[in-house]
Structures are given as structure tokens and as C-alpha cells.
Amino acid sequence: MNTLTFSLIMTTMVSGTLLVMTSSHWFMIWVGFEMNMLAIIPLLTKKHNPRSTEAATKYFLTQATASMLLMMAATINLLYTGHWSTMKMINPMASTMMTLALAMKLGLAPFHLWVPEVTQGIPLSSGLILLTWQKLAPLSILYMTTPLMNMTLLMTMSLLSVAIGGWGGLNQTQLRKILAYSSIAHMGWMISVLIYNPTMTLLNLYIYILMTITTFMLLMISSATTTTSMARMWNNTPLITMITLIIMLSLGGLPPLTGFLPKWLIIQEMVKNNNIIMPTTMTLLALLNLYFYMRITYTTSLTMLPTMNNTKINWQLKNPKQMTCMPLMITISTLILPISPMMLILG
């Protein structure tokens, strides 16, 4: 892609997201969403093949439908209140439609089907943007308008997302689809605590984005896209493979790694608010996510491909510049929880 074209696309995408995050006017929010959607479609079709075209078409149709619902909800709210402010949504129909629109943009269940299909059909770099940056705009609207949304509907969708994010990933061998289902489950955890403590949702979002960025960057360095290619990686680059597997376990929420921290705090917050059944159910469903990451770890690290020549194993990177910014990201993605008591003692 041409440098000027790429710069223009990235500027438009970032501007659209920032416009959504800083606006209090429904029409401007809609404009920001449209800018963001139209800018990312060329990034999804960087590789000109039928699969990426199909993925971009699915993404466009889903996001356009969500934008239509969002505008319809804003228009109904305008008829009842007489203004476009995001802080006053008194009509139940408008509130429900807005909740559905934002859930569709986030990929919450039952509007999740586009997430694994689109992620699988696009390059790893585009998948990284799709599963991280594209979550910021809808979550920022949910964060600002939480009291106005249909909470029963949101909580139901969050529980369903955690369940589907676990069940959907069990039968997958494609790493991009596994990360997509993991993203659906993480979105469910974030939305579940939104009504009790929105700050906890932001903490979960920050940690999720950091772990996902680190995982995608390591997969891009090693060019791994399937569980089989991960097994081959162990013979070639064991260091990168080992780090990738640890971060994947962190994504699954294995204690005492970083990914366990937001789940622990969310469960604690929900129990404090006398909600026992939902966090118990979510904890049991989270074991499904941990299971398929443990399965990848087992098949990769404990079933090495046969080789008679140990000199083929490269413990050093051929291009160390690729890992320049990685040590800090890897440390934060895996060791925030273990080192936090030490930081408190030193502080």
C-alpha cells in the first residue's frame, strides 16, 4: 500500500474514533463511526484475495446495520426529547436499540458471528487493529451512557458472550479464530462489570489490549497462523514460542499471570454487590478459554517435531530489531500480578 494512502487511512480511522470518544452529540458520534468503518475496510483488503474481500464485505454489512440502528435510536430519542444529547435517553425503545447497535459493533453475543469470520480472512496486522483499536469507540459510548442503557439486556449478552467465547474456541485450529473468540469472551467480562464499576471495565480493556497486541506481534514475527505452525515454531525459535505460549495462558486467565488480575477484580466487585450466581457461572465458563490455551501449550511444547540435528534450533533471533519494544510489553502482559506486591512494598 502506498505510504500516502496508508497515512490518510490511518489518520481518518484515528480521527473517527477520537470524534466518537469526545462527542456528546449523537449525529457526530454516528459520523465518527462511519469514518472509522470506511477507513478500516482498505486495511482489511490489503491482501487482494477472495477471502479478504469476503471478510471486508461481512464487516461492512454488520457495521452498516449497527450504524443504522444507532441512527434510528438517536432519531427516536430526538422525537421524544427534542435534542441530540447523549446524556438524555428516556425512551425505552431508543435505549434498547442503542444497546443492540453498540453490542453489534463490539461483537457481543448473539451478534458475534462476524468476529471470527472477519478475523480469519484478514492479515495478522489488520486483525490486531480489528480486535483492539476498533473496540475503543463503542466501549467509550457504553462507558458514558451506562445508566441510560438496557442493563438486563447488557448483562444477558455479557454472560452469553463469555459462554460462546469459551465454547466457540474449543474446536478451532486457526490462531486468529481462537483470538477472536477470546476477544468475545473478554468483551463479555468487560460489559458484565460496567453497571457496578465502570473503572474496572477500563482496567480490563487496557490489560486485554496490551496482551492482544503482544500476542499478535509475536505471531507476526514468527508468521504463525495455526496450531500446527506453532508446533513447528518450537523447533526453529523456541524463545519466541515459549513467550507466546505464556502470554496466551495469560489471555486465558491463568493465575498468577496478568490476565487473571481483571477477572479476579471483576468477580470480587460483583460479589460485593451481592451478585453471586453470575460471577460463579462466568468463572466456570472462563475455564473453557483456559482449556483451549492449555491445549495449544501442550501440543506445542510437549510434542516436539522429530529432528536429528540439534543445530537447527535457534535460541537467538535472526533479526533482534524485531523485538526492540517487546521486553516491556511481555513483562507487563505476564507479570503485573506477581510483581504488584513487590511494587507496593518498594513504594
Disulfide bonds with the S-S distance in Angstrom:
none
